[in-house]
Amino acid sequence: MQFAEIRHDYIWGEAVENGLNHRAGDHLLAAVSIDAWETGDDDEEGRVVANVLLSRHGDIIVDFHDNGVRMDQQVLEHIAEAKTDLRRIWEEYTAAQRQSAVHVKSLGCTAELEIPRDAMEQISGYLHAASEDAYQSEDHTISYTVQFPDGKQMDIKCCGCQDEPSWTEAVLFDADGSQLCCTEPGDSFDGLWELQYEGIRYTVTIKTKHT
């Protein structure tokens, strides 16, 4: 098939979109769309004939949306150029990750989290509940999440019970959402939370927002 125009200028993904956070279980780091137009008509909408994908491990995979273009020389040339772009993105991404790792190793990861006053009062009520009507219930968990520069995240939780006051804990997860370590159960929510993993100290200070 002869296309009037082919482009590979649409790139998306965590590595190229500022402010886009990594989602647990998402193995895609970046991708390039191969878009094609069959005519020169300005009213024609282009269609995606393939996506070139960069995985979180540096693998580059071509996902054809149209099997008829697998041997199209025009499309293959754009795929080759997209692969070059993704290799450059991978090199820049891994360099930034190495720099971040050096910083984290030397200084650790710290964060501060402000919780609205009404939310803190609700949590305090659950932690000091003295009657069945005031208990949080084990089906209801209050959780706040902090993302660290190296991709790990800490969840600070207030966990409910059916017949006694609630309890708190902090849990550290890796970039794919797998649990790494956690604190012992506690009875307070605000203040300093600290976990250590592979020689790196992760700390979160929880404060009450006064406004």
C-alpha positions as CSV (number, residue, x, y, z in Angstrom):
1,M,0.0,0.0,0.0
2,Q,1.3,3.4,-0.9
3,F,0.7,6.1,1.7
4,A,0.6,9.8,0.9
5,E,2.1,10.7,4.3
6,I,3.5,8.9,7.3
7,R,4.6,10.5,10.6
8,H,6.2,9.3,13.8
9,D,6.1,12.6,15.8
10,Y,3.7,11.6,18.5
11,I,5.7,10.4,21.5
12,W,4.1,9.7,24.9
13,G,4.8,7.9,28.2
14,E,6.3,8.6,31.6
15,A,9.8,9.3,30.3
16,V,8.7,12.2,28.1
17,E,5.6,13.6,29.7
18,N,6.4,16.0,32.6
19,G,4.5,15.3,35.8
20,L,3.3,11.9,34.7
21,N,3.6,9.5,37.6
22,H,4.4,5.9,37.2
23,R,1.5,3.6,37.8
24,A,2.0,0.3,39.5
25,G,2.1,-2.5,37.1
26,D,2.7,-0.2,34.1
27,H,5.7,-1.6,32.2
28,L,5.6,1.1,29.4
29,L,8.2,3.8,29.7
30,A,7.7,5.6,26.3
31,A,6.1,4.9,22.9
32,V,6.0,6.4,19.4
33,S,3.0,6.2,17.2
34,I,3.4,5.5,13.5
35,D,0.5,7.4,11.8
36,A,-0.4,7.1,8.2
37,W,-2.5,9.0,5.6
38,E,-3.6,7.3,2.4
39,T,-4.5,10.5,0.5
40,G,-3.4,14.1,0.5
41,D,-6.9,15.2,1.4
42,D,-6.8,17.7,4.3
43,D,-10.0,16.3,5.7
44,E,-8.6,12.7,6.0
45,E,-8.0,11.5,9.5
46,G,-4.7,9.6,9.9
47,R,-4.7,6.2,11.4
48,V,-2.3,4.4,13.7
49,V,-0.6,1.6,11.7
50,A,1.9,0.7,14.5
51,N,3.2,1.7,17.9
52,V,6.9,1.4,18.8
53,L,7.1,0.7,22.6
54,L,9.9,1.2,25.1
55,S,9.6,-1.0,28.1
56,R,10.8,-0.2,31.6
57,H,13.7,-2.7,31.1
58,G,14.9,-1.0,27.9
59,D,13.3,-3.4,25.4
60,I,11.9,-2.0,22.2
61,I,8.8,-3.7,20.8
62,V,6.8,-3.0,17.6
63,D,3.1,-3.4,17.9
64,F,1.5,-3.5,14.4
65,H,-2.1,-2.3,14.3
66,D,-2.3,-3.2,10.6
67,N,-0.7,-6.5,9.5
68,G,-0.7,-5.2,5.9
69,V,2.1,-2.8,6.6
70,R,4.6,-5.2,8.1
71,M,6.6,-5.2,4.8
72,D,5.8,-1.6,3.8
73,Q,9.2,0.1,3.2
74,Q,7.9,3.5,4.1
75,V,6.5,2.3,7.4
76,L,9.6,0.3,8.2
77,E,11.8,3.4,7.7
78,H,9.7,5.4,10.2
79,I,9.8,2.5,12.6
80,A,13.6,2.5,12.4
81,E,13.7,6.2,13.1
82,A,11.3,5.8,16.0
83,K,13.6,3.1,17.5
84,T,16.5,5.5,17.3
85,D,14.4,8.1,19.2
86,L,13.5,5.6,21.9
87,R,17.1,4.5,22.3
88,R,18.0,8.2,22.9
89,I,15.1,8.5,25.4
90,W,16.3,5.3,27.2
91,E,19.9,6.6,27.5
92,E,18.6,9.9,28.9
93,Y,16.2,8.2,31.3
94,T,18.8,5.7,32.6
95,A,21.4,8.5,33.1
96,A,18.8,10.5,35.1
97,Q,18.0,7.4,37.2
98,R,21.7,6.8,38.0
99,Q,22.1,10.4,39.1
100,S,19.0,10.1,41.3
101,A,20.3,6.8,42.8
102,V,23.5,8.5,43.8
103,H,21.6,11.3,45.4
104,V,19.3,8.9,47.2
105,K,22.1,6.7,48.5
106,S,23.9,9.7,50.0
107,L,21.0,11.7,51.4
108,G,18.1,9.2,51.6
109,C,14.5,10.1,50.6
110,T,12.5,12.5,52.7
111,A,9.1,14.0,52.3
112,E,6.5,16.1,54.2
113,L,2.8,15.6,53.9
114,E,0.1,17.9,55.2
115,I,-3.3,16.4,56.1
116,P,-6.5,18.5,56.3
117,R,-7.5,19.1,59.9
118,D,-10.9,17.4,59.5
119,A,-9.2,14.3,58.1
120,M,-6.8,14.2,61.0
121,E,-9.6,14.6,63.5
122,Q,-11.5,11.7,61.9
123,I,-8.4,9.5,62.1
124,S,-7.8,10.5,65.7
125,G,-11.4,9.5,66.5
126,Y,-10.9,6.1,65.0
127,L,-7.6,5.6,66.8
128,H,-9.3,6.4,70.2
129,A,-12.7,4.9,69.6
130,A,-14.4,3.4,72.6
131,S,-17.7,2.1,71.2
132,E,-18.9,0.0,68.4
133,D,-20.5,3.0,66.7
134,A,-17.2,4.8,66.6
135,Y,-15.1,2.0,65.3
136,Q,-13.7,2.4,61.7
137,S,-14.6,-1.1,60.4
138,E,-12.1,-3.4,58.8
139,D,-13.6,-2.7,55.4
140,H,-12.6,1.0,55.6
141,T,-8.9,2.0,55.3
142,I,-7.6,5.5,55.1
143,S,-4.4,5.8,53.2
144,Y,-2.1,8.6,52.1
145,T,0.7,8.0,49.5
146,V,4.1,9.7,49.0
147,Q,6.1,9.2,45.9
148,F,9.9,9.3,46.2
149,P,12.4,10.3,43.4
150,D,13.7,6.8,42.9
151,G,10.2,5.5,42.0
152,K,9.4,3.9,45.4
153,Q,6.4,5.1,47.4
154,M,5.2,5.0,51.0
155,D,1.6,4.5,52.0
156,I,0.7,5.7,55.5
157,K,-2.4,3.9,56.6
158,C,-5.1,4.0,59.3
159,C,-6.6,0.5,59.3
160,G,-10.0,-0.2,60.8
161,C,-11.2,-3.0,63.1
162,Q,-14.7,-4.3,63.8
163,D,-14.5,-4.4,67.6
164,E,-11.6,-2.3,68.7
165,P,-9.8,1.0,67.9
166,S,-8.0,1.4,64.6
167,W,-4.2,1.1,64.1
168,T,-1.6,2.6,61.8
169,E,1.3,1.5,59.7
170,A,3.6,2.6,56.9
171,V,4.3,0.4,53.9
172,L,7.1,0.9,51.3
173,F,6.5,-0.3,47.7
174,D,8.7,-0.5,44.7
175,A,8.0,1.1,41.3
176,D,5.8,-1.9,40.3
177,G,3.7,-1.8,43.4
178,S,5.3,-4.8,45.2
179,Q,5.6,-4.4,49.0
180,L,9.2,-4.1,50.2
181,C,8.8,-3.6,54.0
182,C,6.5,-2.1,56.6
183,T,6.5,-0.7,60.1
184,E,5.1,-2.4,63.2
185,P,1.4,-1.5,64.0
186,G,1.1,1.9,65.8
187,D,-1.5,4.0,67.5
188,S,-0.7,7.5,66.1
189,F,-0.8,8.9,62.6
190,D,1.0,12.3,62.6
191,G,4.7,12.8,63.1
192,L,7.7,11.0,61.6
193,W,7.4,7.7,59.7
194,E,10.6,5.9,58.8
195,L,11.5,2.8,56.8
196,Q,14.8,1.5,55.6
197,Y,15.4,-0.6,52.5
198,E,18.8,-1.7,51.0
199,G,20.6,0.9,52.9
200,I,18.4,3.8,52.0
201,R,16.3,5.6,54.6
202,Y,12.8,6.7,53.6
203,T,11.1,9.2,55.9
204,V,7.8,11.0,55.8
205,T,6.7,13.7,58.3
206,I,2.9,14.1,58.6
207,K,1.6,17.4,59.8
208,T,-1.9,18.9,60.2
209,K,-2.8,21.5,57.7
210,H,-4.1,24.5,59.6
211,T,-5.9,26.4,56.8
